[in-house]
Amino acid sequence: MTVWMMLLFAPLDLGMYWLAAIFAIGPAYTIWRWPETISIDDLQISRFAWCHPRVSIRWDEIESIFAARDMYVLKGRGGTAIRISIYQVGADELVREIARHTGINVFAIK
């Protein structure tokens, strides 16, 4: 792939800086879209990633938990929402743990 890109851009005489910038787009996008980390403790659930603000909801502030397509959504009283992808490792176990802490059953939206 690298050789192909170099052969493609060599006749354009853009220089190696443009080539480096083009190759930097892929890793930058991967880092930007890296999945968030979900953590729980006795007081709250939190979602955080290095390039997104941290979102936390206390257990007693969660109003609803519902499943929609490929994610679970937790809604807090203040309008705060935490989305949990069903593709995350242990997502079903996490939702069971959330239901245990909150006493709210998960329902599906079609």
Secondary structure, DSSP 4 states (H G I P E B T S, - for coil): -HHHHHHHHGGGT--HHHHHHHHHHHHHHHHHTPPPEEEE-SSEEEEEETTEEEEEEEGGGEEEEEEETTEEEEEETTS-EEEEETTSTTHHHHHHHHHHHH-PPPEEE-
